[in-house]
Amino acid sequence: MDDTVDHTLDTSGLFCPEPVMMLHNAVRDLASGSLLRVIATDPSTQRDIPKFCAFLGHELVAANQDGDRFCYLIRKG
C-alpha cells in the first residue's frame, strides 16, 4: 500500500460541523484511492470522521492524537 499523502486538510481552530463539511468537499475533489491527511483540533472529530468514512465508504487508515491535535489519514473509496 502506498502511504504517500496526496492532500492535507488543516481544520485547526474550527468546530463541528465545519471540519467534516470541509472534509466532504476535499474528498470530493480527490481521485479514488487518494490519501488525505486531516489535521483537527475539535475533539468531536474523533467521533465524526470515523462515522463519515464508514457512511461514505472511505478507509480510515490511521487516527492519532498529539496533545490537542488530531490527525487522520483517509483513503478515498
Secondary structure, 3 states (H helix, E strand, C coil): CCCCCCEEEECCCCCCCHHHHHHHHHHHCCCCCCEEEEEECCCCHHHHHHHHHHHHCCEEEEEEEECCEEEEEEECC
